[in-house]
Amino acid sequence: MNIHILEPLGISKELLIKKITDKIGTSHQLVLFDDRREDEASLVERSAGADIVVLSNIPYRKNVIEKCPNLKKICVAFTGMDHIDLAYCAERGIEVKNCAGYSTVAVADLVFGLVLSLARNIPACDTACRNGGTKNGLVGFELAGKKFGIIGLGAIGKRVADIANAFGCEVYAYTRTPRPYPGVTLTDMETLLRTCDIVSLHTPLNDSTRGLIGKEQIALMKPTAFLINTARGGVVDTKALVEALRGNRIAGAGIDVFDMEPPIPTDYELAHLPHTVVTPHVAFATAQAFEKRADIIAENLKNWL
């Protein structure tokens, strides 16, 4: 099989090759590219002759796939698959497999980085300290006893719930497939939004979740509440969130994902509002997560072959 890895995947090329060949042997042709390109012409060129392509979150649509007659499998080195034309792949009989689970720990860690940054005013404290300031006006609050709401109780949502419980929070969750989970009170989304001090989003992006948190939902939240989004930018109506933050309708937001992939424009309004902490879609990106991802890719290839 011709296996084309269309972009670097966060670990050395040598280690990636070793992880894959340890699983599938050396009889297959591996082609690796040293940079990331998203334009159609480059993707078609890099996919030419491939039986299997491996890519992370590069948009990979019908306009590319239809020009790859040999393609039999897409190995998505990512959790979400909304950037892949799944309908056309199904039509063509192309298997699509993701790397579920590799970033569970990494994403949950960043959730609490964002929460603590907001709760304890860490960015503002850093600025004040570097400029001769004090804690005046920057006194925050403890997480213990706060109501922590989770929308989407998959693997990441459960990991977030465990950490929130360790902080001493009261943990609530809304999920479309309700199953009991220790330390979590299941509830409906409206009740969660009305009662929780922190609302953290952990849903995939699909037709049913696009714009899930809009003006109406944000209006239900407490004026003292924080919204945390490390899921997908499209789950939140950015305009509604900006208006809510500008009008002090909620107390703050920690945002890792946007309605576009970073780099975001320098005049992107959400990045210039007070009481926000923004990160450039980095939640999944840790050294350990990238190694886990490579292991899952290798296992996926082995299982398919």
C-alpha positions in Angstrom: 0.0 0.0 0.0 1.0 3.6 -0.6 0.6 5.5 2.6 0.9 9.3 2.3 1.2 11.4 5.5 0.2 14.9 4.2 1.7 17.0 7.0 4.0 16.9 10.0 2.3 15.4 13.0 4.1 16.9 16.0 6.8 14.3 16.5 10.0 13.6 14.6 9.7 12.0 11.2 12.0 9.2 12.4 9.9 8.4 15.4 6.7 8.5 13.4 8.2 6.1 10.8 9.4 3.7 13.6 6.0 3.7 15.3 4.2 2.9 12.0 6.7 0.3 10.7 6.8 -1.5 14.1 3.0 -2.1 13.6 2.7 -2.7 9.8 6.2 -3.7 8.8 8.3 -2.3 6.0 6.7 -3.7 2.9 4.4 -0.6 2.4 5.5 2.6 0.8 5.5 5.6 3.3 5.6 9.1 1.9 5.9 12.0 4.5 5.8 15.7 3.8 7.7 18.3 5.8 5.2 21.1 5.8 1.4 21.8 6.0 -0.5 22.9 2.9 -4.2 23.4 2.6 -4.8 24.5 -1.0 -6.5 22.1 -3.3 -3.7 21.7 -5.8 -1.2 20.8 -3.1 -3.5 18.3 -1.5 -4.3 16.6 -4.8 -0.6 16.5 -5.6 0.4 15.0 -2.3 -2.5 12.5 -2.4 -1.7 11.3 -5.9 -1.3 7.5 -6.0 -2.1 7.1 -2.3 -4.2 4.1 -1.1 -4.2 5.7 2.4 -3.7 9.3 3.4 -3.0 10.6 6.9 -3.9 14.1 7.9 -5.0 16.1 11.0 -7.5 18.9 10.6 -6.8 20.0 7.0 -10.1 20.4 5.2 -10.3 17.4 2.9 -13.4 17.7 0.7 -14.9 16.1 -2.4 -13.1 18.5 -4.7 -9.8 16.8 -3.6 -11.0 13.3 -2.9 -12.6 12.8 -6.3 -9.2 13.4 -7.9 -7.7 10.5 -5.9 -9.0 7.3 -7.6 -6.8 5.0 -5.6 -7.9 6.3 -2.2 -9.3 3.6 0.1 -8.8 5.0 3.6 -8.4 8.4 5.3 -6.7 8.2 8.7 -7.6 11.4 10.6 -4.9 12.3 13.1 -7.5 14.3 15.0 -10.6 13.7 17.1 -13.2 15.6 15.1 -14.0 14.7 11.5 -16.2 17.6 10.5 -13.4 18.8 8.1 -13.7 15.5 6.0 -16.4 15.0 3.4 -17.8 12.0 5.1 -20.9 11.7 2.8 -18.7 11.5 -0.3 -16.3 9.0 1.4 -19.3 6.8 2.2 -20.4 7.0 -1.4 -17.0 6.0 -2.6 -16.5 3.3 0.0 -13.5 5.1 1.6 -13.1 4.2 5.2 -12.5 7.2 7.5 -11.0 6.6 11.0 -10.1 9.2 13.6 -7.8 9.2 16.6 -10.3 9.3 19.4 -8.8 9.6 22.9 -5.3 10.9 22.1 -6.0 14.4 23.4 -8.4 13.7 26.2 -6.0 14.6 29.0 -4.5 17.5 27.1 -7.8 19.2 26.4 -9.1 18.7 30.0 -5.9 20.2 31.3 -6.3 23.3 29.2 -9.9 23.7 30.3 -8.7 24.3 33.9 -5.9 26.5 32.7 -8.5 28.7 31.2 -10.9 28.4 34.2 -8.1 29.3 36.7 -6.8 32.1 34.5 -10.3 33.7 34.6 -11.1 32.8 38.2 -7.8 34.2 39.6 -7.3 36.9 37.0 -3.9 35.4 36.1 -3.3 37.4 32.8 -4.1 40.7 34.5 -2.1 39.8 37.6 0.9 39.0 35.4 0.6 42.4 33.7 0.2 44.2 37.0 3.1 42.5 38.6 5.4 43.3 35.6 4.4 46.9 35.7 4.7 47.7 39.4 1.1 46.9 40.3 -0.5 45.0 43.1 -3.4 42.6 43.7 -5.8 45.6 44.0 -8.9 45.0 41.9 -7.7 41.5 41.0 -8.9 39.3 43.8 -10.5 36.2 42.4 -12.5 33.3 43.7 -11.9 29.6 44.6 -13.4 26.8 42.6 -14.5 24.8 45.6 -18.3 24.9 46.0 -18.9 26.4 42.5 -21.4 24.7 40.2 -19.5 23.4 37.2 -21.6 22.6 34.1 -20.4 20.3 31.3 -22.2 20.1 28.0 -21.2 16.9 26.3 -20.2 14.0 28.5 -17.9 12.0 26.3 -14.4 11.0 27.2 -13.2 14.6 27.5 -16.3 15.7 29.4 -15.8 12.9 31.9 -12.2 13.8 32.4 -13.2 17.4 33.0 -15.9 16.2 35.5 -13.3 14.2 37.4 -11.0 17.2 37.7 -13.8 19.5 38.7 -14.8 17.1 41.4 -11.2 17.1 42.7 -11.4 20.9 43.0 -14.5 20.5 45.1 -17.0 21.7 42.6 -20.7 20.6 42.3 -20.6 19.0 38.8 -23.6 19.0 36.4 -23.8 17.7 32.9 -26.1 17.8 29.9 -25.7 15.0 27.4 -28.0 13.8 24.6 -27.2 10.2 25.5 -27.7 10.3 29.3 -25.8 7.7 31.3 -25.0 7.9 35.0 -21.4 9.0 35.8 -19.9 9.1 39.3 -19.9 12.6 40.8 -22.1 14.1 38.1 -25.7 15.3 38.3 -27.4 14.9 34.9 -29.8 17.7 34.0 -31.3 19.5 31.0 -29.3 22.2 29.2 -31.6 25.1 30.3 -31.2 24.2 34.0 -27.5 23.8 33.6 -27.1 27.2 31.9 -29.3 28.9 34.5 -27.5 27.5 37.6 -23.9 26.9 36.8 -21.0 29.2 37.5 -18.8 27.7 34.8 -20.1 26.2 31.6 -17.6 24.0 29.6 -18.4 22.8 26.1 -17.4 19.3 25.0 -19.5 18.4 22.0 -18.5 17.6 18.4 -19.5 19.9 15.6 -22.3 18.6 13.5 -25.7 19.8 12.2 -27.3 19.3 15.6 -24.6 21.2 17.6 -23.8 24.1 15.2 -24.8 27.3 17.0 -25.8 25.3 20.0 -24.9 28.2 22.3 -26.4 31.3 20.9 -28.0 34.5 22.1 -30.9 32.8 23.8 -28.7 30.2 25.6 -26.2 32.8 26.8 -29.0 35.0 28.1 -29.9 32.1 30.5 -26.4 32.2 32.1 -25.7 33.9 35.3 -24.0 37.4 34.9 -21.2 35.9 37.1 -20.7 32.8 34.9 -17.8 31.9 32.7 -18.1 30.1 29.3 -15.3 27.8 28.3 -15.0 26.4 24.7 -12.3 23.9 23.8 -14.7 21.9 21.6 -15.4 23.6 18.2 -15.8 27.2 17.3 -19.0 26.6 15.4 -20.8 25.3 18.5 -21.0 28.9 19.8 -22.5 31.9 18.0 -19.4 34.3 18.1 -21.5 37.4 17.6 -23.8 36.6 20.4 -20.8 35.8 22.7 -19.1 39.1 21.8 -22.3 41.0 22.5 -22.7 39.3 25.9 -19.2 40.0 27.0 -19.3 43.6 25.8 -22.5 44.1 27.7 -21.2 42.3 30.9 -24.0 39.8 30.4 -21.6 37.1 31.5 -18.4 37.5 33.5 -15.9 36.0 31.1 -14.9 33.4 28.5 -12.0 31.1 27.9 -11.8 30.3 24.2 -9.5 27.9 22.3 -11.6 27.5 19.2 -13.1 30.1 16.8 -15.3 30.3 13.7 -12.0 30.1 11.8 -8.7 28.3 12.3 -5.9 30.5 13.8 -4.2 32.7 13.0 -7.2 34.9 13.7 -7.1 38.5 12.4 -5.5 41.1 14.6 -8.8 43.0 14.8 -10.8 39.9 15.8 -13.1 41.4 18.4 -13.3 38.5 20.7 -9.6 38.7 21.3 -9.8 42.3 22.5 -12.5 42.1 25.1 -11.9 42.3 28.8 -12.4 39.1 30.9 -11.4 36.8 28.1 -8.6 34.4 27.7 -7.9 33.1 24.2 -5.6 30.4 23.0 -4.8 29.5 19.4 -6.5 26.0 19.1 -3.8 24.5 21.3 -5.9 22.4 23.7 -5.0 19.1 22.0 -1.4 20.0 21.4 1.0 18.5 24.0 4.1 16.4 23.4 2.5 13.4 25.1 -0.7 13.7 23.1 1.2 13.8 19.8 3.0 10.5 20.7 -0.3 8.9 21.7 -1.8 10.1 18.4 1.1 8.4 16.4 0.5 5.2 18.3 -3.2 5.3 17.4 -2.5 6.1 13.8 -0.1 3.0 13.6 -2.8 0.8 15.3 -5.5 2.1 12.9 -3.3 1.3 9.9 -2.5 -2.2 11.2 -6.1 -3.0 11.9 -7.3 -1.8 8.5 -4.5 -3.6 6.6 
